């Protein structure tokens, strides 16, 4: 988790710069071999992370469902992501160390997965990643270890379990929450808005959390748990750089997390409506001399899927409100106010044909209170950003026999257009750069085998 002085010293929302770009993968060939069904059974695009009802049920039940066939190989898979990034205007000094000002080719990530059933009621999804953009060694990415079982309450079924994970919302079943939201991949070589609530990646990979969950009658889902910051030496053991560890703003004590969702399948339609929340007391910049800041996130999200013949239509919507109580940062002269609000709204809608061709459009709005110290890198001292993302993809594999299918791939073209960036449309950083200068064309090849 990488923090900068000024804007990021206190603004945990800006830690989304470290979750910086979603590079998620929950569809791995080891799951297909274990279940005996194709990737397309669990994923709307035959290569994740967007889940069908079957895929949500597989995750709910702890990654343990199996065809019963003897597995000749361990549940191991590999992912490679390569890309090309163009921004409308060059980035002076290079997009990242070792990269040009523009038009960059990159081997973004190489990941190793151990994903599958461990015992009759225990399963795991684990991802370990080498990031070639950041030029650091391998580190743990997403780990979700589950225990799951089921029972009956009268005539109603109950699936219950435990999730031990290192990324808030990674255990979630829906693609309307941050860890598995749209877009599933994005450029690490293009500017992104600085502000985001803590649920959108502030503690990815630097915490460990345990939560208990239950699904009642395949309709009502409830989960409650808490996260604790990993000790510095454990973070370094898991591949997080010493510089990043030294600069982070750690959680003091436990950070409670909760989730409630209603879902319903009726014919070709599927809908869900959920509430989510997290609270964290944080030592700004690792300095506990003035106490802690408190960040409280409350979110609302919804999902809709319609499947008919060769066509799938999907839509996701999320709203997160964050209350920032910054008494410690204010005392340390790192925030001009003792209390700020931050809001994000994200939505997307997509059309998928034969689970092979996909077209998705998304929009996002970030707004909140101005603060001359928290948002010091903004000319207007504002977190406000907004824009649109359009993505077209081709997914040729994942519909055949899972026992003979060894490779899956997504080839995509993504364009992000900003109408406002870090507080302004024009000259947002005081150097003359406009929001549109950050418009990004991102072409990618995402391979899993």
N, C-alpha and C positions, 0 to 999 in steps of 0.2 A: 504494500500500500504506500503510494508515493505522495508526499505532501510538500507543498511549497510554502514559503513565508507569505505574510500578508493575507491574500485571499484564502489560501488553504490552511493557514495556521489555525483558524478557528472554524472555518466553514466546513463542517463535516459533509454538507451537501456536495461540496466540491470534490469529495472523495470519489464521486462517480467518475472522475477523470481516471481513477485507477481501475475501476470496474469498467473503465473507459469503454471499451467497445465490447458489445456482446459477441462472444465466440462460443456459442453453446452447441453441444451435441449430446442428445439423449437417445439417438437411434444408433445402435451398434449391432454388427452382425452376430455377436455372441448371444444377444437376446433372441434373435430370429432362430439361431440353431437350437437354443434351449426350448423355446415354445413350440417349434415346428410350424410356425406361421410366418408369412412374409412380412417385411418391414411395413408394407402398405396396410396391413391389418391394424397396426398400432399408430401409424402416423399418416396425417392427411396428405403429405407430399411424398410418402414412401421413403423419406429420410428426414429425421426429426429437426427440431424438437416438438413441433405441433402435434398434439395427441388426439386420437379418436377416442370414443367411449371405451373401446377395448384396451387402448393404451393407458388410459387413466386407471382402469381397473387393474391392469398388470402392475402399475406402480403402487397403487393403493395396497395391493396384496404382497408388497415387499419384494417384487422382482422374482418371485419364487415359482410362478406357474410354469409347468414343464410338460412336454409331450410324452415324457417317460422314456424316450429313446436314449440309449447310452451315448454320452458325449465323448468323442475321440480327442477333442481338443479342449484345453482350458478356456475359460470365458474371457479371452483377451482379444482386443481389437486395437487398431491404430487409425488415427485421423491425421490428415495433412491438409492445411489450408494455405493456398497461394493466392496472391491478388495483385491488382494494378490499381493505383490511386491517382486521380487527377483532381486538383482543386482549381476553382475559377481563377484565383490569383496565387502567385508563388508565395511560399512561406520563407521569408528571409532567414538565412542561417540553416536551412534544411528542415524537412518535416520531422526528423528525429536524427540523433547521432548516427552518422554513417549513411544517411539518405540525402537525396537531392532536394532542391527547393520545390520540385513538382515532378509529376509523371514518374512515380516510383513503383517498381516491381518489388514484391516482398514474399518471402516464405514466412507467413504470419505465425503459424503454430504447427508444431508436431506433438500429438498427444498419444499417450498410451492409456487404454482403458482396461480395467478389470471389472467386469459387469456381469452379474448373473446370480444364480442361486448358490448359496453356501450350505444351507441345511434346509430341512423341510419347511421351516417358518422364518428363515433368515436369508436375506439377499442384499446385494450391494450394487451401487453404481459409483464408480470411482474413476477420476480422470487426472492424469499427471501430464503436465505440459511443459514443453520447451518453447519459449517465446523468442523468435529471432529478431523481432522489431526492437524489443527491449534489450536484446543481447545478454540475457541472463540464463543460467542453467535451469534444469528442470525443477518444477515446484508443483505441489499439489494444487489442483484446480478446484474441482467440485467432488466432494465425497458425500454420499448419502447411504448410510448403513441402516437397514431396516429389519425389524421383527414385526411380523403380522400374523394374525389369527382371526378366526370368525366364530360366531355363536348365534343363537336365536334368543330373542326376547319375545316370548309369546309366538306370534306368527310373523314377527319382523326380524330380518337379518341384520346383524351388526358385524362389520369388519373393524377391527381395532389393531393398533400397533404402536411402535416407537420408531422415531427417526433420529439418528445421530448424524449430524451434518455440519459442514463448515461454511455454509453460505445461506443466509436468510432468504427464504422463498424458493431455494433450490428443491426443497421437498414438496413443493406445491404441485397439484395435479393439473393446474390450469395455465394456459398461455396468456393470461391477462395480468399476470404478476411479473415483477421485474426479471427474475433469473431466466425465464424462458419466453420473454416477450419478443415482440417484433421491433426491429429486424433481428433475426437470429445471429447474423454476423454483420460486422461493420469495419470500417477502416481505422486502424491504429495510427495512420499517418496523415490524418486530417484533423483540424481543430474541432472540438466538441464543446457545447455549453458547459460552463464551470459549475453551475448549481444543480443539485439534485438532492432529494431527501435520503435519509440514511438507508431506507429500504431498497434504494436503487444502487446498491453496490458498495456502500461505505465500508463494510466489514467483510467483504468476500475473502475467504481464505485465511483470515487472521483471527477467527473465532472458532469455538466449538459449541454446538448447541444440541440439546436433547429436548424432544417434544413428544407428547403422547397424542394420538389422534383416534377418531372413530367415525365411521360412516354408518348412519342408521337408515335401514330400508332403502339403500341406494339413492337416498334423497338428501339427507342432512349430514353435512360434514362439519366436524368441530376438531380443533387442535389447539393445544396450549403448551408452551415450553419457555425456555430461556437460553440465552447465549452468554458465554464468558470469553473474555479475551485470552488468547493463547499467550503463555509466557514468551518473552523475547527469544530465549534459546530454542524453544519449540518452533517458533516461527522460522528462525534461521535453519533449523533442522529440516523443515518442510520446504526449503528453497526460497524463502522470502529474503531479499537482500538486507544486509546490515544497515545500509543507508535508509531504506524504506522503514525498517523497524524503528530506527532512531528518530524518524521524523513524524511518526504517526501519532494520532490522538486516541489513546486507548480507552476502552470501556472500564469504568470503575464498578466492580461487583458484577451483578447479573443484569442482563437486559431482557425483560419479559417480551414474549412474542405470542400472538394469538391469531386464530383464523376461524371463520364460520362461513359456510357456503351452502346454498340450496341449489340442487341440480335436478333436471328432469329431461328424460327422453320421451318423445311422443312421435311415433312414426319416423319420418326422415328428419325430424327436428330435434335439436338438443339445445338446452339453455342452462345457464348457471348465473347466479348472482351471489356475490361474496363480500364480506367485510374482513379487513386485515389490519393488524396494528403491531407496533413495536415501540418500546421506550428504552432509551439508553442514557445513562449518566456518563459523561465523557470528560477526561482531563485534557483541556485544550493544549495541543502541541506537546503533550506528555508532562505538562507543568501542573502539579497538584497543589501548589502553594496557595492558590485562591479558591480552592474547592473544585467543583465540577459544573459543566453546562449540562442541561437536560434537553434531549431531542425526543419528541413524541410524534410518531407518525400514525395517522388514521387513514385508511384507504377503502375505497369502494370499487369493485370490478365486476365485469359481466362478460359472458361468452355466448356466442350463438353459432351453431353449425347446422347446415342443411345439406343433406346428401341425397342425390337422386341420379341413378344411372351412372354415367361417366363424370358427373359434375359434383363438385363440393364447393359450397360457399361458406365462408367463415367471417366472423367479426369479433373483435375484442375491444373493450373499453376499460380504462382504469383512471381513477382520480385518487391522488394522495395529498393529504394536507399535513404539513409538518409545523408544529409549534416548537420554536427554538428559545429556550430560556438560557440566556448567555451571561449570567451573573459573573462566572469566573473569567470569561473572556473580556467582559467589560472592565473588571478589576485589573486585568493584565494589560489594559489599553489595546486590546486586539478586536474589540467590537465597540461601535459607537452607541449601540442600544443594548438594553438588557433583555429585550424580547423582540423576536422577529417571526414572521410567518413565511412559509414557502409552500407553493402549490404546483403540482404537475398534473396535466391531463394528457393522456396518450390513447390514441385509437387507431385501429386498422381494419381493413376489410379486404378479403381476397377471394379469388376464383381459381379453382384447381380443376384441370381437365385430365381425366384418366390417371390421376395422381402422378402425372408426368410433366405437365406444363402448368406453371403457376404465375399469377399476376396479383400483386398486393400493393395497396396504397395505404399510407399511414400519415397521421398528423400528430403534432405534439405542441403543447403550450406549457411554458414554465414562467411563473410570476411570483413575486413576493415583495417584502418590504426592502427598501433601499437601506444600505448601511455603508458608510464611507470607509470603514475598516475591514469588515467582513468581505466586501466586494471591492476592495481597493484597486484591483486590476481593471475594473470597468470605469470608463470615463464618467458614466452617470451613476456609479455606485449602486447599480441595480442588477438583480439576477435574471431579469426577464429575457426569455428567448422563445422563439417559435419557428416552426417550419413544417416541411412535408417530405416524405420519403416514398419513392416509387421503386418497386423491385420486380423484375421478371426473371424466371428461373426455368431450367430444364433438368428433370430428374429421370434419367433413362432406366434405372434399375430399381430393384427392391420389390418387384411384383411377382417374381417367380418362386421357384422352390427354395426355401430358406436353407436347406441342407446342402445345396449345390451352389448357392449364391455367396460369393466371397467378397464382393466389392459393391459399394454404393457411392454415388457421386451426385453433387448438386453443382450446376454451372449457372451463375447468376450475374445480372447487371443491376446495379442499384444507384439511384440518384437522389441526393438529399439537397433540398432547397431551403435556405433560411430567409425568413422575412424580418427576423430580429435576432440579435446575438449578443448575449451578455449586456443587455440593457439598452441597446440602440440599433437602429437600422444603418446609420452611417457613423463612421469614426468611433466605433464602440470602445476602442482601447486607447484613444488619444494619439494614435500614430497614423490615422487616416484609413485604416482597414474597415471595410463595410461588412455587413452581415452576408451579403451576396458573394463576397470574395471567398467565403468558406464553403460555397456550394461544392458538393463532392460527387464525382463519378467514381464508383467502386465496382470493379469487375473481379469476380472470384471463381476459383475452382476449389471445391470442398470435397475431399475424398476420404472415404472410410472403408477399411478392409480388415 
